[in-house]
Amino acid sequence: MKASGIVRPECYLCLYDKARSKPTFCTLLESCFPAESYSRALGCSDAERNLQVVAGMARLHARWWGHPKKPPLDWLLHPAQDFGGLVLNGFVHNTKVGMQALGKVYGDVYAPIVEWMPKLRRRHRYIIQQLFKPPLTMAHGDAHIENVFFHERFPGGVCFVDFGNMMFSQGMCDVAFYVVNSLQVADRRAQEEAMVTHYHTTLVAEGVKDYTIERCRLDYVLNLWRPLISLCTIGPSLVEQKRKGTGVFSPTPSADDQRMREMYDKLNERIVAALIDHQWLELIMEGPQSCGLCSCISFCY
């Protein structure tokens, strides 16, 4: 990570206890204090800080722009190349199964997106192709406001943490994920164009060529699907919580569950608004359909 192009706290110790029945880790990181942070539920409305974040992402992405899965990135997950490409099947499975689940627990909010699913049944291949169309780079993979710290002592004013989901992906997957997870709907509508433009400007300044602002904007809109895929992953768990009246659906939630409930409520609203605002379905309907009975199977596309 030292030459990765991303600002992050120093890791002094990282341990893993294989003897325990459940995976147990211990990490000792450099303190980010007195840096400032935000919650996903409240989001960040500070336009200057949001520009700092996307500029930090652009520096990471530019460092590894178009790099193949070879040293020093031979360890980095490539969804299309590792595990026989089954990671991509997992994305499709999560979407199909997860959307059914989200429709059950947040029906009113997700009703417009649930209505899309029959039309998307034979377009999941096209969606995946567009989301992983080169050029790819090293992406953070979980770039939301709670994984960012702000302070003037950090180069560029921002520091990133939590790199457990890093992978080869389009750079715009990080930007779209951050915007949807970190800005209230009104703030996103007011700031997203400036954020995308600033990201692209920083990419170019860092040496990226042959990536137009038009392609950048298109990739941003396409990748607004990625936050939904991420949430779909926990959809079945949310169905179970609602059935049992536990967790975020408990009548007497714990402080952590109440915090998660508020976050999900905001995230649901933001995902749906972003996809509808950008006419995401209409964009995907321009692409070709895949044919065959297997498109009806959750794991296939």
N, C-alpha and C positions, 0 to 999 in steps of 0.2 A: 504493500500500500504506500510505501514511502515515495515512490516515483509515480504514483497513480494519477496525480493531477488534482486530487481532492483534498481539502483541508479536513483533518479529523484529529481527535485527541490521541495522544500516544498510548499504546497498549503496553503495560509493564509486565503483565502476567496473564496467561490464559491456560486453564487447567480443565481436564475432562476426566471424570471418574467413571471408568468402564465397569466397575464392580457393582454399581448400584443398579437396581431393577429398572429405574427410570433414568434417562439421560440427565446427568448433573454436571453443570459447568460452573466455573468460577473465573471471572475476569477482573483485572485491576486496571482501570483506565485513569488517565490524566484528568484531573478535575477541570470542568469547564467554567466553574464559578469565577467571576460574578456574571457570566453570560446570561442573557435573557432567553426565555423560551415561551411557547404558546401552546394552547390545547387545540386539538382538532375540532372540538365542539364549538369553541368560540371563534377559532380561525384567526388569521392575520390580515388585517385591513391595511397595514402599512405598505404603501406602494413601493417605497424605496427599498424596504427590506425584502419584499417579494422579488424585486429586480436583482438584488444581491444573490438570492437563492438560485435563480435561473442562470445567472452568470457563473456561479460556482459549479452548477451542473454542466454548463457548456465547457468549462475548462477541463472537467473530468472527461467528458465525451470527446472533446477534440484531441486529447492525449492519446486515445485509443481508437480513433475514428477509422473504420474499415480494417482493423487489425484482425488477422485470422486466428483461429484457435490453435495457436502455437506458442511456445515460450516467448515471453513470460506469462501469457494468458492461457496456457494449456490446462490450468486448473478451473477456469471459469466455465460455468454451465452454459452450453449452447443448446437451446431447446430443439433445434432442428437436427443437430448432429449427435448429441449424447442420448444414450438409452434408446437408440434406434428411432429417435424422433417422437418417442411416446410422451414427452413433456407437452408437445403440441396437442396430442390427443387428450391429455389431462386438462388443458385449457378449455377444450371444447366440451368435455364431459362436465367440468365444473360449471360452465355456462348453462348447459341444457338442464342439468339437475338442480343447480343453484337457483336459476330463475323460477323454476316451479316452486322451490322452497320460499323464496322471497315473496312470490305472489301469495303464498298462504299466510305469511306472518305480517307482511306489509302490503296487503292487497290494494288498498286505495292509492297508495303512493306509486306502486309499480304497475298499476293497471295499463298505462299506455305502453310500457315496454313489454309486458306479457303479451299484449296484442300483436307485437311484432314477431314473436317467436315462430309462428307457422310460416311467415314470409322468409324468415332467416334459416329455416330448416335445411335448405340445400345451398346455403351461402356461407356456411361456416368455413369451408375450405378457402373461399375467397377472402374472408375476414382474416384468417390466419396468415394467408399469403401477404396481405397488405400490412399487417402488424409486424411481420418479420422480413419485409422486403429490404434488401441492402440499400444503403450502407448501415451496418450495425456497429455497435460500440460497446464498451463496458458500461452497463447501466447500474445504478444504485439498487433499483428494484423495490424499494419501500420508502420512497422520498415523500414523506409528509411532514407537516410542520412540527410534530413532536420529536422528529429525528434531526432537527436543526437547532443550533444555538447561535445567538447573535452577540458579537462583541467586537470592539474595534481592534483588539489584540490579534484577532484572526485575520489572515490575509483575505481581502475581499469582504471582511466583516461577518463571515459565516463559517460555521464548523458543522460537519455532518457526522452522524453516528448510525449504528445498526446496519451492518453490511451483510446480513445473513441471506438476503435474496438477490444478491448480485448475479447478473447474467449478461450474455450477449443479447442486445435488443436495440431497437431504434432509440435514439436519444430522447425523442419526444414522448416515449412512454414515461420517463421520469417527470418531464414537465407537466404532462396531462395529469398524471397521478398526483403531483403536488398541488396543482391548481384546484382539482376537484376535492381533494382531502383537506385543503388548508384555507380556502377562501369561501366566505359566504356567497350565496348566489349573486347578490347585487355587486359585491366586490369583484367577483370573477367576471361579470359582464363588463364592468368598468375598466378592468386592468389586463385582461387576458391578451388583447392584441399587443399592448406595449410589452408584456412579458415575453410573448413569442418573438416579437421583433428584436428585443434586447438579447434574447438567447441566440438568435441567428447572427446578430452583429458580433457577439462575443465569439461564436464559433469561427466566423470568418477572420476575426482579429487573431485567433489562435492558430490559424493556418489551414482551416478546412476549406476545400475547394469543391466546385461542381455540386453544390447543394444549395439550390435556390430558395429564396424566401417563400415562393409559391409552394414548393415541395414541403418546406418546413411547416407552413400553415396547414397543408393537407394532412401531413403526418400527425399534427396536433389533434385535429378533429377525429381522425381514425382512432387514435390512441385514447380518446375519451372512453372507449370501451374497456380499457384495462382496469380502471378502478372498479367497474362492475364485475369483471371476472374475479378480481380479488375478493370482493364481498360475497360473490356466489360460492366461494370456497367454504364459507362458514354457514351457508344457507341451511343445510340439513341440521346443523347443530342448533340454529335458532328455532327451527320447527320443533325440535325436541324440547328445548327450554320452554317454548310456549305451551306445548302439550302438558308439561309437568308443572308449569307455573313457577319456574325457577329462573335464576340468572337475571337477565335484563327484563324478563316478563314476570318476575316475582312481585307479589303485592307488597312485600316489604323488602325491597332490594337493599343490598349492602351499599356502602359508599362507592365501591369500585363498580358494582353492577349499575348503579344509578348513573355514574359517569359514562359507562359504556352505552347505556340506553340513550343518553343525550347525544352522544357521538353518532350512534347509528341513525337516530332521527334526522340529524343534520346531514349526514352523509347520503342517506337515501334521497333527501330532497335535492341535494346538489347534483348527484349522478343523473337523476331523471331530467332535471332542468337543463343540464349541459347537453345531454344527448338530443333533447327536443329543440333547444335553442339553435343547435348547429345542424338540424335536419339530418341526423346521422343515418337514419333508415334510408332516406332518399339517396344518400351517397352510396350506401352498400347495394341498393337495388340496381345501381348502374352496372354492377359487376356480374359475371356469369354464374350460373347455377352449376353445382356438381350434381351428377345423376347417380342413381342406384339406391337400392333399398337400405344400404348400410347407413345412409344419411339420417335414418330414423333411430339409429342406435346411439345411445348417449356418448359412447367413446369414439365414435367414428365421425369423419368429416369428408 
